[in-house]
């Protein structure tokens, strides 16, 4: 009798475990409010936790990997199990780079020859990064001058001893010698559980951009958000100041003291103005360092954030959340953090109380996007002035859940930088440019 019971014990136990798992998943999808309420109960947590701080080198690492084969065919590589960029950057940190020198400038054909050279991989940023910061990322601080900026890194896979750093502006190409780079290890990294999308580097209005020659299928994502409380930021930033004033205006609440001002909007956006900065920002590297250090001190979540852009004109640094190298866009601050050094006298920070926390199942598994050619043709047919387009890229649109504030859908779409403003191409087609959140870079 006992032997029979033992025979059935394991299958029964497994069946019970599966039923419990299915029940929890159904409960989450049909009534996520129960989970949201638990998040609200625990949301007044300490903002700054050294164990959860993302290293500066990771925040300023490149965003995506592009491989060019021996036939000049290029693919964007992603992996759901391996951080490809992080693995490649780690290997570059173990090398020794010397003799950096410029080999070409203002020569478009030479620039694209290096970008598209066969048997190579390329690491890309959305915008150029100060060379001295890249030196910290790669642990090669001696390599880069203050003037140099880098947007792309090209690593030949069959030419030992060379690495290239490129900047789109003026089509500048720099070459350096590299030692102790294990190309065999690098090639193995690119074969490990990797998915690929066919891409090309082309010019749009005299600027290189990532061109997708075929339709693209990307996964939709659902996310549960975590939300910090206003009181936690008030305690950290304003403290127990006795001269604090409180104003309410059009859904916004502003707390002000002699040297600082903290504003919360109804949609959980936060703006913090500090009128007595501790550090003077003179260079781009200064701004990049201060933006990171102060984000950590403020407790801004950086788990999914990467450097996105720097605007020299107004000394503004922006971070954005990314999925598989694709940026996340929304009409609010969710997924964004920006730091601005204003007129040499104050600092302005913008971020959100909310942040992406837990992926959840979605009903819609994939979205198919048109090729770059088709997308641009659709815009032209809608009478969009394509000469005003400075960039295009695939990203994820934040789609709010009307019933549950802490649940969102991330849906792939094309985004167009039109009149210096990122706009979903569907909105641009329909003339709804004002729906997008204005950005300065």
C-alpha positions as CSV (number, residue, x, y, z in Angstrom):
1,X,0.0,0.0,0.0
2,X,2.8,2.4,0.9
3,X,4.6,1.6,-2.3
4,X,1.5,2.6,-4.3
5,X,1.2,5.8,-2.4
6,X,4.8,6.7,-3.1
7,X,4.3,6.0,-6.8
8,X,1.5,8.6,-7.1
9,X,2.9,11.2,-4.6
10,X,5.3,13.0,-7.0
11,X,2.8,13.4,-9.9
12,X,0.1,14.6,-7.5
13,X,2.5,17.1,-5.9
14,X,3.6,18.4,-9.3
15,X,-0.1,18.8,-10.4
16,X,-0.9,20.8,-7.3
17,X,2.1,23.1,-7.9
18,X,1.1,23.7,-11.5
19,X,-2.5,24.5,-10.4
20,X,-1.3,27.0,-7.8
21,X,1.0,28.7,-10.4
22,X,-1.8,28.9,-12.9
23,X,-4.1,30.3,-10.2
24,X,-1.7,33.0,-9.3
25,X,-1.1,34.0,-12.9
26,X,-4.9,34.2,-13.6
27,X,-5.3,36.2,-10.4
28,X,-2.7,38.7,-11.5
29,X,-4.2,39.2,-14.9
30,X,-7.8,39.4,-13.8
31,X,-7.3,41.4,-10.6
32,X,-3.9,43.0,-10.5
33,X,-5.3,45.6,-8.0
34,X,-4.5,43.1,-5.2
35,X,-0.8,43.1,-6.1
36,X,-0.9,46.9,-6.7
37,X,-2.2,47.5,-3.2
38,X,0.6,45.5,-1.8
39,X,3.0,47.6,-3.7
40,X,1.4,50.8,-2.3
41,X,1.6,49.4,1.2
42,X,5.4,49.0,0.9
43,X,6.3,51.9,-1.4
44,X,7.6,54.2,1.3
45,X,11.1,52.6,1.3
46,X,14.6,54.0,1.6
47,X,15.6,55.6,-1.7
48,X,19.3,55.1,-1.6
49,X,20.6,51.5,-1.2
50,X,24.2,50.9,-2.2
51,X,23.4,47.2,-3.0
52,X,21.0,48.3,-5.7
53,X,23.0,51.2,-7.2
54,X,23.9,50.6,-10.9
55,X,27.6,51.3,-11.6
56,X,28.4,54.4,-13.5
57,X,30.3,52.3,-16.1
58,X,27.1,50.3,-16.9
59,X,24.9,53.4,-17.1
60,X,27.3,54.9,-19.7
61,X,27.9,51.7,-21.7
62,X,26.9,51.3,-25.3
63,X,23.3,50.3,-26.1
64,X,23.4,47.7,-28.9
65,X,25.5,45.3,-30.9
66,X,25.6,45.1,-34.7
67,X,27.5,42.4,-36.5
68,X,28.7,42.6,-40.1
69,X,29.5,39.3,-41.8
70,X,32.0,38.6,-44.6
71,X,29.3,39.4,-47.2
72,X,28.7,42.9,-45.7
73,X,25.3,41.8,-44.3
74,X,24.5,43.5,-41.0
75,X,22.4,42.2,-38.1
76,X,21.4,43.7,-34.8
77,X,22.0,41.1,-32.1
78,X,19.9,40.6,-29.0
79,X,19.7,38.0,-26.3
80,X,17.2,37.2,-23.6
81,X,19.7,35.3,-21.5
82,X,23.0,37.2,-22.0
83,X,23.9,40.9,-21.7
84,X,25.8,41.0,-25.0
85,X,27.0,44.6,-24.6
86,X,28.1,44.0,-21.1
87,X,30.0,40.9,-22.0
88,X,31.8,42.6,-24.9
89,X,32.6,45.7,-22.8
90,X,34.0,43.4,-20.1
91,X,36.3,41.8,-22.6
92,X,37.5,45.3,-23.8
93,X,38.2,46.3,-20.3
94,X,40.8,43.5,-20.1
95,X,42.8,44.8,-23.0
96,X,45.4,47.5,-23.4
97,X,44.7,50.2,-26.0
98,X,47.3,52.7,-27.2
99,X,48.2,55.0,-30.0
100,X,44.8,56.6,-30.7
101,X,44.9,58.8,-33.7
102,X,42.5,60.2,-36.3
103,X,42.6,58.6,-39.7
104,X,39.7,60.4,-41.4
105,X,37.4,63.4,-41.0
106,X,34.6,64.9,-43.2
107,X,34.9,61.9,-45.6
108,X,31.5,60.2,-45.7
109,X,32.6,57.3,-47.9
110,X,35.6,56.5,-45.7
111,X,33.3,56.7,-42.6
112,X,30.8,54.2,-44.1
113,X,33.6,51.9,-45.2
114,X,34.7,51.5,-41.6
115,X,31.1,51.2,-40.3
116,X,30.3,48.5,-42.9
117,X,33.6,46.6,-43.0
118,X,33.1,42.8,-43.2
119,X,33.8,40.5,-40.3
120,X,33.3,43.1,-37.6
121,X,31.1,44.0,-34.7
122,X,30.0,47.5,-33.8
123,X,28.8,48.9,-30.4
124,X,26.4,51.9,-30.8
125,X,25.3,54.8,-28.7
126,X,22.2,56.9,-29.6
127,X,24.3,60.0,-29.3
128,X,28.0,60.8,-29.0
129,X,29.5,60.3,-25.5
130,X,32.5,62.3,-24.2
131,X,35.7,60.3,-24.8
132,X,36.9,60.7,-21.2
133,X,33.7,59.1,-19.9
134,X,34.1,56.2,-22.5
135,X,37.7,55.9,-21.1
136,X,36.2,55.2,-17.7
137,X,33.7,52.7,-19.2
138,X,36.4,50.8,-21.0
139,X,39.0,51.3,-18.1
140,X,41.3,53.0,-20.6
141,X,41.4,56.5,-19.0
142,X,44.7,57.4,-20.7
143,X,43.4,56.9,-24.2
144,X,40.9,59.8,-24.9
145,X,41.4,63.5,-24.9
146,X,38.8,66.1,-23.6
147,X,37.8,67.1,-27.1
148,X,37.0,63.6,-28.5
149,X,33.5,62.2,-28.6
150,X,32.5,58.7,-29.6
151,X,29.2,57.3,-31.0
152,X,30.3,54.0,-32.4
153,X,33.0,51.4,-31.7
154,X,34.0,49.0,-34.5
155,X,36.0,45.8,-33.6
156,X,37.4,43.9,-36.6
157,X,37.1,40.1,-36.0
158,X,39.8,39.1,-38.4
159,X,42.3,42.0,-38.0
160,X,44.1,41.6,-34.7
161,X,45.4,44.6,-33.0
162,X,43.0,47.3,-34.3
163,X,39.9,49.0,-32.9
164,X,38.0,52.0,-34.3
165,X,36.1,54.9,-32.6
166,X,33.7,56.9,-34.7
167,X,31.7,60.1,-34.4
168,X,28.8,60.9,-36.8
169,X,29.5,64.6,-36.6
170,X,32.0,65.5,-39.3
171,X,32.3,61.8,-40.0
172,X,35.4,61.4,-37.8
173,X,37.2,58.0,-37.6
174,X,39.9,57.2,-35.0
175,X,42.1,54.1,-34.9
176,X,43.8,52.6,-31.9
177,X,46.1,49.6,-31.2
178,X,44.6,47.0,-29.0
179,X,46.4,44.1,-27.3
180,X,45.2,41.1,-25.3
181,X,41.8,41.0,-27.0
182,X,40.6,37.4,-27.3
183,X,38.8,37.3,-30.6
184,X,37.9,33.6,-30.3
185,X,36.1,34.4,-27.0
186,X,34.4,37.4,-28.6
187,X,33.1,35.2,-31.4
188,X,31.7,32.6,-29.0
189,X,29.9,35.4,-27.2
190,X,28.1,36.3,-30.4
191,X,26.9,32.8,-30.9
192,X,25.3,32.2,-27.5
193,X,21.5,32.2,-27.6
194,X,21.4,35.2,-29.9
195,X,18.5,36.6,-31.9
196,X,19.1,38.8,-34.9
197,X,17.3,41.4,-37.1
198,X,18.7,42.5,-40.4
199,X,19.8,46.1,-40.4
200,X,21.9,48.5,-42.5
201,X,23.6,51.8,-41.6
202,X,22.4,54.4,-44.1
203,X,22.3,58.2,-44.3
204,X,19.1,60.2,-43.7
205,X,19.4,63.9,-44.2
206,X,23.2,63.6,-44.1
207,X,23.2,61.7,-40.8
208,X,23.8,57.9,-40.3
209,X,20.9,56.0,-38.9
210,X,19.9,52.4,-38.3
211,X,17.9,51.2,-41.3
212,X,15.7,48.0,-41.2
213,X,15.2,46.7,-44.8
214,X,12.5,44.3,-43.8
215,X,9.4,44.2,-41.6
216,X,10.3,43.7,-37.9
217,X,8.6,41.5,-35.4
218,X,9.1,42.4,-31.7
219,X,7.6,41.2,-28.5
220,X,5.1,43.2,-26.5
221,X,5.9,43.5,-22.8
222,X,3.6,44.0,-19.8
223,X,5.1,45.6,-16.7
224,X,4.1,46.2,-13.1
225,X,5.4,49.4,-11.8
226,X,6.8,50.3,-8.4
227,X,6.1,53.7,-7.0
228,X,8.0,55.7,-4.4
229,X,6.1,58.0,-2.1
230,X,6.3,61.8,-2.2
231,X,7.1,61.9,1.5
232,X,10.3,59.9,1.1
233,X,11.6,62.4,-1.4
234,X,10.4,65.3,0.7
235,X,12.3,63.9,3.7
236,X,15.5,63.3,1.7
237,X,15.5,66.6,-0.2
238,X,13.6,69.2,1.8
239,X,14.1,67.7,5.2
240,X,12.8,69.4,8.3
241,X,13.2,72.9,7.1
242,X,11.0,75.4,9.0
243,X,10.8,77.9,6.1
244,X,9.1,75.5,3.7
245,X,6.1,76.8,1.8
246,X,3.5,74.6,0.0
247,X,1.6,75.7,-3.2
248,X,-1.1,73.8,-5.1
249,X,-1.7,74.8,-8.8
250,X,-3.4,72.9,-11.6
251,X,-2.8,69.5,-10.2
252,X,0.8,70.2,-9.1
253,X,2.1,70.5,-5.5
254,X,5.3,72.5,-5.0
255,X,7.3,72.5,-1.8
256,X,9.8,75.4,-1.6
257,X,12.5,76.5,0.8
258,X,15.3,79.1,0.5
259,X,17.5,77.1,-1.8
260,X,15.4,74.4,-3.4
261,X,12.0,73.6,-4.9
262,X,10.3,70.2,-5.3
263,X,7.3,69.8,-7.5
264,X,5.0,66.7,-7.8
265,X,2.5,66.5,-10.6
266,X,-0.7,64.5,-10.6
267,X,0.8,61.9,-13.0
268,X,3.8,61.3,-10.6
269,X,6.3,63.4,-12.5
270,X,8.9,65.1,-10.3
271,X,10.8,68.3,-10.9
272,X,13.5,69.3,-8.4
273,X,15.3,72.7,-8.6
274,X,18.4,73.1,-6.6
275,X,19.5,76.8,-6.4
276,X,22.8,76.1,-4.6
277,X,24.7,73.4,-6.5
278,X,27.6,71.8,-4.7
279,X,29.7,71.4,-7.9
280,X,30.4,73.7,-10.8
281,X,29.8,72.1,-14.2
282,X,32.2,73.3,-16.8
283,X,32.7,70.3,-19.2
284,X,30.6,67.5,-20.6
285,X,32.4,65.0,-18.5
286,X,31.5,67.1,-15.4
287,X,27.8,67.1,-16.4
288,X,27.8,63.3,-17.0
289,X,29.5,62.6,-13.6
290,X,27.2,65.0,-11.6
291,X,24.1,63.7,-13.3
292,X,24.9,60.1,-12.2
293,X,26.2,61.0,-8.7
294,X,23.2,63.1,-7.9
295,X,20.7,60.6,-9.3
296,X,22.2,58.1,-6.8
297,X,22.0,60.6,-3.9
298,X,18.4,61.5,-4.8
299,X,17.5,57.8,-5.0
300,X,16.3,57.9,-8.6
301,X,16.0,54.2,-9.8
302,X,18.6,53.4,-12.4
303,X,18.1,49.7,-12.8
304,X,16.9,49.9,-16.5
305,X,18.4,53.4,-17.3
306,X,21.1,54.1,-19.8
307,X,22.8,57.3,-21.1
308,X,20.7,58.6,-24.0
309,X,21.9,62.1,-24.9
310,X,23.9,65.1,-23.9
311,X,22.9,68.6,-25.1
312,X,25.9,71.0,-24.8
313,X,23.8,74.1,-25.4
314,X,22.0,73.8,-22.1
315,X,24.2,71.3,-20.4
316,X,21.5,68.7,-20.2
317,X,22.1,65.0,-19.6
318,X,19.3,62.5,-20.2
319,X,18.9,58.8,-19.3
320,X,16.2,56.6,-20.8
321,X,15.0,53.0,-20.1
322,X,15.7,50.5,-22.8
323,X,14.6,46.9,-23.6
324,X,17.0,44.8,-25.8
325,X,18.7,48.0,-26.9
326,X,15.4,49.7,-27.9
327,X,14.4,52.9,-26.1
328,X,11.1,53.3,-24.2
329,X,9.0,56.4,-25.0
330,X,6.1,58.0,-23.2
331,X,4.3,61.3,-22.7
332,X,5.4,61.5,-19.1
333,X,8.7,61.1,-17.2
334,X,8.2,57.4,-16.6
335,X,11.4,55.7,-17.8
336,X,13.3,59.0,-18.1
337,X,15.7,61.0,-16.0
338,X,17.3,64.3,-16.9
339,X,19.8,66.6,-15.3
340,X,20.4,70.2,-16.4
341,X,22.9,72.7,-15.1
342,X,21.0,76.0,-15.6
343,X,22.8,79.3,-16.3
344,X,25.7,78.3,-14.1
345,X,23.7,79.0,-11.0
346,X,21.2,76.1,-10.4
347,X,20.4,72.5,-11.2
348,X,17.1,71.0,-12.5
349,X,16.3,67.3,-12.2
350,X,13.3,65.6,-13.8
351,X,12.2,62.0,-13.1
352,X,9.2,60.0,-12.1
353,X,8.0,58.5,-8.8
354,X,7.3,55.3,-10.8
355,X,9.7,52.8,-12.3
356,X,9.5,49.5,-14.1
357,X,9.6,46.5,-11.7
358,X,8.1,43.1,-12.7
359,X,7.3,41.8,-16.2
360,X,3.8,40.3,-16.4
361,X,2.1,38.2,-19.2
362,X,0.4,40.0,-22.1
363,X,-2.4,39.0,-24.4
364,X,-0.7,40.4,-27.4
365,X,2.6,38.6,-27.9
366,X,4.1,40.3,-30.9
367,X,3.8,43.5,-33.0
368,X,5.0,43.7,-36.7
369,X,6.5,47.0,-37.7
370,X,7.0,48.0,-41.4
371,X,10.4,48.3,-42.9
372,X,12.2,51.7,-42.7
373,X,11.5,52.3,-46.4
374,X,7.7,51.6,-46.0
375,X,7.6,53.7,-42.8
376,X,9.2,56.7,-44.5
377,X,7.0,56.3,-47.5
378,X,3.9,56.4,-45.3
379,X,5.1,59.6,-43.7
380,X,5.7,61.2,-47.1
381,X,2.2,60.1,-48.3
382,X,0.8,61.8,-45.1
383,X,2.5,65.1,-46.3
384,X,5.1,65.0,-43.5
385,X,8.1,67.1,-44.4
386,X,10.8,64.4,-44.2
387,X,13.6,67.1,-44.4
388,X,12.6,68.0,-40.8
389,X,13.4,64.5,-39.7
390,X,16.8,64.3,-37.9
391,X,16.5,60.6,-36.7
392,X,14.3,57.6,-36.7
393,X,14.4,54.5,-34.5
394,X,12.4,51.6,-33.3
395,X,11.3,51.9,-29.6
396,X,8.6,50.9,-27.2
397,X,5.5,53.1,-26.5
398,X,4.2,53.1,-23.0
399,X,0.5,52.3,-23.1
400,X,-1.2,53.1,-19.7
401,X,-3.7,50.8,-18.1
402,X,-6.9,52.9,-17.5
403,X,-8.0,50.6,-14.6
404,X,-4.7,50.0,-12.9
405,X,-2.2,52.8,-12.5
406,X,0.7,50.5,-11.8
407,X,0.3,48.3,-14.9
408,X,1.5,49.3,-18.3
409,X,1.9,47.8,-21.8
410,X,5.1,48.4,-23.8
411,X,4.3,48.2,-27.5
412,X,6.9,48.4,-30.3
413,X,6.6,51.2,-32.8
414,X,8.6,53.5,-35.0
415,X,9.6,56.8,-33.5
416,X,10.7,59.9,-35.5
417,X,12.7,62.9,-34.3
418,X,10.7,65.6,-36.0
419,X,11.5,69.3,-35.3
420,X,13.8,68.1,-32.5
421,X,10.9,66.2,-30.9
422,X,10.5,62.4,-30.6
423,X,7.1,61.4,-32.0
424,X,5.4,58.1,-32.6
425,X,5.2,57.8,-36.3
426,X,1.5,56.9,-36.1
427,X,0.8,60.2,-34.4
428,X,3.0,62.1,-36.9
429,X,1.0,60.5,-39.7
430,X,-2.2,61.7,-38.1
431,X,-0.9,65.2,-37.3
432,X,-0.9,64.6,-33.6
433,X,2.5,66.0,-32.9
434,X,1.4,67.8,-29.7
435,X,0.8,64.4,-28.1
436,X,4.5,63.8,-27.7
437,X,6.5,65.1,-24.7
438,X,8.8,67.9,-25.8
439,X,12.5,67.1,-25.4
440,X,15.5,69.3,-25.9
441,X,17.8,66.7,-27.5
